[in-house]
Amino acid sequence: MQEDFLHYVWQHQYFSKTDLRTEDGQPVTVLRPGQRNSDAGPDFLNARVQLGEVEWNGAVEIHIRASDWHRHQHQTDQKYDQVVLHVVYAADAPVERTNGSVVPALALAPRLEPGLLAAYERLRDQPHEVVLPCAPLLPQVMELTRTMMTSRTLLERIEQKAEALLSVFQQQGQDWEATVWHGLAAAFGFQKNTEPMARLAKALPLAVIRRHRHDARQLAALVFGQAGFLEEEMQGDAYARELQQEFAFLRHKYNLSGTALASHDWNFLRLRPANFPTVRLAQLVSLLHARPTVFDALQTARSVRALEDFFTTPLPEYWQNHSRPGRPGKVAALGRSSIHLLITNLVVPLRVAFAQYVGNPELVEAAVSLLEELPAEHNHLTDAYAAATFRNATAADSQGLLALHRGYCAPRRCVECAIGASILRRR
């Protein structure tokens, strides 16, 4: 059992209240369970309980065992002096506030419906490889509940990404174009190389890129040089040697030596050539060269088609035939499915971040609607949910399902999920 189950039980009062008494025999009447506290301090605030003839207003702290109070050192923390009731599964020890006064304890173990606890443990204890722990019980859940939950997780996922971009925005001196550079670089990592791409954005300031984005060769030298791909000997490749020479000059000019990545920082393992980080860097260079301003274009594009046109830029001839500097290999331009991922992982969160910054909720709705124009993503996770009759027709559906899995199903946060809560309520 985890404390989240007891939080759920207390919040919804799913326990027997017949002759409800504390461990020291005081009658208990719960007038208000309180509000869940997500910050430091007691678990529920602003609760109202009547103990005997006295009504108390304060906090409620919840533990599996009462002795957890001491294990967490609450007896030395004045934030917990406001606790008026200690709700536990097992009352194995008395506990005190910092002034030595005893905190009344209410043990729930003998008051829980056996079916409720069994249903919770059935969901919680499913093997890790089980994608959807509640799959056998889903017929009990209304389709509306499922739809509302995936809509909620979709917005949670987008808002998390938007908050990350707003953090970058502040770090970059409230420069949206610089924010886009960091977001664009990370998005071009396409998961496998997101981390080194994000490091590259930090190692190559937009101010430097702005001065050289009109010259494709200088831009390529900066990007590939700072990425660590111009350290090798380029025998018989005049263009690659020119990049090396150009980068040697620019590195010295902008004092970039101490921030560059190394080629071994990048992941090539189990990637098709089209997804090699060097190929993505070539596509990124092409975009930066062809599109002098990115933020305004991403903000004002009215449709997925307009965004597809924006991201579709031709690769220079050299990069059409080299998978990395000095190494021949056929390379394709940025594909449509990759562009759709950029819209999903960058454009939509960027628009939501901007909407939050300017305080315009209508822009949030317009940003999310872009996902409804995109095709659904299909992988082993989304396919598992589709097999359980979840809708997966658009990218909005896919993003909601992925967020549901990563935020609730995988960590088994079933009691915090509307679907899991609906199943437990029936017990």
N, C-alpha and C positions, 0 to 999 in steps of 0.2 A: 504494500500500500504506500502511496505517496500523499504528501500533505494536500496536494491539489484536490484529491478526492474529498477530504474533510472540509476544505474550503467550499467546494461545491455543495456538500451536504448542509453545511451551516448556512450558506447564502440562501439556499432554497428551503431550508428547514425540513429536510427529508429524514426525519427521525421521530421516533415515538415521544410524545410529550406527556404521556400518562404518568402522573406522580413524579414530575421532573424535579430532581433535587441535585444539589451539589454534593461533593464527596463528604462534606461535614454535615449534611442533612438539611440544608436550607432549601425551601421550595423555590423553584425558578420559573419565572414567566418571561418569555422573550417578547418584548414589545417592538423592538426593531433590531434586526441582525447587524446593521451597520453597512458602511460602504467599503468595498474591497480597496485596500491600500497597496499600490504598486511601488511605492517609494520605501525608504528605510523606516522602520518602526513597526508597530503592531499590524496584524493582518487585516483587521476590520476597524474602521473609525466611526465615531458618532453612533455607536450602538446604544440601545436602551434596554435594560433588563431589570426585572424586579427580583430581588433576593429577600425572601421572607416578606417583611412589611415595608422594606426600603427600596425605592426606585433609584437606579444608578444610570448615569450617562457617562460613557467613556468608550474604551476600546476593548476589542476581543482579540486574544492571541490564540493561535491554533497550532497544536503539535500532535505528532503520532503518540509519543510518550510524554508524560508531564515532565520527566527528567530532562527532556530536550531544552527546557527553559534554562537550566543550569549549564548544559553543554554549550548553549549559545551565549552564555554570559549575560542574560537579560537582567539578572539580579543586581548587576552593576551599572545598568544603562537606564538613565532617568526617563528616556522615551517610553519605557514600559511601565512606568509608575501609573500611567493613565488606564492600564488594563483593569477592567472590572470583572472579567470572567475569563478563565483559562479553559478553552474547549479542547479536549484531548480524546484520543481513541482509548488509551489506557492510562489511568491515573496511578502511576507507580511511585510518585514522590510528591510531597508538598513543596510549593515554591513561594518565594517572597519577593517583594519590591525592594528598592534600594534602602528604604527605611525599616525593613524587617517585617512589615505587615504581610500576612499571608494572602495570596491571591486565590479566591474561590475557584474550584475546578469542577467542570462538568464532563463526565466520561460518556462517550457516545457508543462504545463497543456493545453494551447490552441493548441499545436502542435502535440499532440499524436493522433495516429489513435485510435478511440474508440474501434475497434475490438481487437487491441493489448492489451489494458488495460483490456478489458473484459475477454480475454483469460487468461491473467495472473491471474486476480482475481478468475477466475473459478478454476484454478489449486491451487492457494494459499489458498483459503477459503474452500476447501473440509474438512469435519469433520475429526477429528484426527483418528477415527477408520478406515477410508478409507486407505488401505495399499498403493494403487497405484493411486494417484490423476488423472493421465493422461490416465488411462485405456480406457475410451471411445474414446479417440483421437488417440490411438496407431496405428490404421490402416493407419493414415496419415504419419507415420514415417517409413523410410526405415529400413529393417532388419539389414543392415550394420551399421547404426547409433546405433541401440540397442546393437549390438554385440561389437562395439568399446567402447561404454560407460561401459558395464559390464566388459570388459577387463581392462579399465582404473580404475574402482573402485576396481577390484581384486588387481591390483598392489598397489593402494593406501592403501588398507587394510593390505596387507603383509608388505609394507614399514613402516606403523605405528607400527606394531608389532616388526619389525626389529629394528626400532629406539628405542623402549622401551628396547629391549635386549641390544643394544649398550650402552644405558645409564647405565644399570646394569653392563655391562662389565667394564665401566670406574669406577663405584663405587666399584667394586670388584678388583681393581688394575690390570685391563686387564688380568684377569684369566678366560679363557673360561670355564674351568671345574666348577668354582664357579658360573659363569653366567648360565650354564646349570642347576645347582642345584636350583637356584632361579626360572628359567623358568619352570623346571620340576615340582617343587612343586606347582606353580601357575596353571599349566596345569592340574595337578591331582585334582584341585578343581572342574573342570568341571562346571564352571559358578557359581553354587550355593554356592560353598565354595572356590572360587578363592581368595577372600580377606584374610580369615584366613590362607589359605595355604601359601600365600605370606608372611604373618606375621611370620608363623612358620619357613620359610626359613631364615628370618632375626634373629629369636630367636635361631636358631641352625646352627652355622657356619659350612661350609663345612670342615674346618680344624678339627673340632671335629668328624664329620662323618667319615673322612678319617682314623682316628685312630681306629675306631671301626667297620667299615663296614665288616670286615672279620668275626665278631662274630654276628650272627643273633639275639641273645638274647639281647646283649648290644645295638645293633642298634635299635631294637624295643623299648627297654627301653628309649633310648634317644628321639626317635620320638614321641612315645605315651606320654612320660612324659612331654616333652616340649609342646605338644599339649593340655595338661591338662586332659588327660584321665586316669591317675593313681592316682587320688586323692580319689577315692571311696574305700570303704571297699570291699576287694575281698574274701568273705567267700567261703571256699571250692574249691578254684582255686589256686593250688600250683604254676602254671606257672605265673599267673598274680601277685601273691605276690612276686615271684622272680623278675619280672620286676620292681615292686615298690622298692624293696630293691636295685636292681642294679641302678635304676634311682636316688635314694637318695644319693648313693655314687658318681655317675657321676655328678649330679647337684652340689654337693659340690666341687668336683674336678675342674670343669670348671666354677664355679661361675655363674650358669645359672638361679638362683632363680628369679631374677628380670625381666626376659624376657619371662617367660613361659606364654602360653595362658591358658584360663580356658575352661572347657567343654562347658559352655554356649555360648562361642564365635562361636560355630559351628552350622551350619544349618542342621537339620534333617527333618524339616517340609516338608511334601508332597514329600518326597524322598522314592523311593523303597529301600529296604535293600541293594540291589546291589550297590546303589549310596550313601550309608551312608559315611560320611567323614572318619569314623574309618575303613571301608572296603577299601577305597582308600588309607588310610595311610598304611594298611597292604600290599596292592599291591605295594606301593611305597617302603616300607622297603624291600620287596622281590626283587625288581628291583635293589635297591642300593646294596644289599648284593651279588646278582648274577653277577652284571656288575661293576667291579672295576673302569673302565673308561667309561664315557658316551659320552663326546664330540666327540672324534675321531670316535666312532662307528656311531653316528648320522650323522657325516659329510661324512663318506666314504661309507655308505650303498648305494648300487647301484639301489635298487628297493624297492617298497612297501613291497614286500614279505620279503626281508631281514630285513626291519624295523619291520615287524610283528613278525619275529622270535626273534629280539632283545628284544622287549617288552614282549614277552611271556615267563614269568618265573613262575615256580610252587610255589604256596603258601605252607609254612610249614603246617604240619597237624593241629596245633592248630588254625591257621588263616583260615583254611578251614571250621572250625566248630565253630567259634566265630565271631560275628558281631562287638564286641568291647571287650576290656579286661574284663574278668570275666563274660561275657554274651554269652551263647551258641547261635548259629545261623548258618545256612548253608551259606557259602560264596563261590562264584565262582571266578576263576582267572580273570584277566583283559580280557574283551571281545574284539572281533575284532572291533566292532563299536567304542569302547572307544579308541582303539589303533589308529584307523583312525583319531579320533579327536586330539589325541596327535601329529600325523604327521602333521595335518592341522595347529594346533595352536602353536606348538613348533618347530618341525623339520624344516618345510619350512621357517618360519621367522628366525630361527637360522642360516640356511644356507644363507639366503639373508643378514643377518647381517654380517656374516663372509665374504661374497662376497664383500660387501661394504667396510669392513675394509681392505681387501687386494687389493681392486680395480680391481676385476675380474668380469665384467658383465656377462660373459658366465656362471658363477656359479649361477647367479640369474635365468637365463633361465632354467637351469637344476633343480633348486629347485622348481620352479613353475610347471615344468612338472610332478612332483610327484602328484600334485593335480589332474592332468588329468588321473592318474591311479586309483584314488579313486572314489568310488560311490558317487552319489549326496546325499546331505542332504535334508530331507523332513520334513518340518514343516509348520505352517500356513502361514509364510511369503513366503518361496520359492514356496509353492503350489499356493499362490495368483499370483505370477509372472508367474508361469508355465501356469496357467489358462488364463493369458493374452498373451500367446504364446511366452514367453521368454524361451530360452533353459535352461534346468536343467538336464543335463545328467551326469555330473561329479562333483566332489568336487570343481573344479575350477569354474564351473558355479555357484554353490551354494554360494561360498564365494563372487563372484562378485555380485550376487543378494542381499545378505545380506548387503554388503557394500553399494550398490546402495540405499537400503532402509534406512539404518541408517545414511548415509552421505548426502543423497539428498531428498529422497521421504518423510521420516518422518518429517524432519525439513522444508519441502517444499522449498528447494533450487532449484526450477525448472529452474530458469534462468541460473544457473551454471551447469546444466545438459545438455548434448548434445541432449537428447531426448526432454526435455522441450523446449530447445532453438529451436529445429527443428519445434516443434508445434507452437511456437510464431512467428517464421519467416514467416510462412504461413499466419499470420494475417497482 
